[in-house]
Amino acid sequence: DPCEFNLMMDASELIPQGFHFSKPRTYDGIHEWTEWRERGSVKSLRYYFIDFGLSRRYATNKNVKDVGIWGEDVLHCQF
């Protein structure tokens, strides 16, 4: 279900040292960032679709017509 919360950005160009998963203003959970860059100063950012739980896959040589599910799956916890 491609929606706002199922897009992920690779922040490695913005925050070269990386960031801690539960303390996002630190790179190791203790020390604050020493370097970060503005989005406009980075040549290109990579975005990824995540959460393919409602996805379907079809053979490429078939002409498939399908009625999809409208909206996002809000019944399950999204991490």
FENPEPE-V925201 format. One record per helix or strand. SS is the DSSP state (h for helix, s for strand). FROM is the first residue (numbers start at 1). TO is the last residue. If there is no record, write none. Layout:
SS_FROM_TO ; SS_FROM_TO
//
This chain:
h_4_6 ; s_7_9 ; s_26_26 ; s_32_32 ; h_39_41 ; s_47_49
//
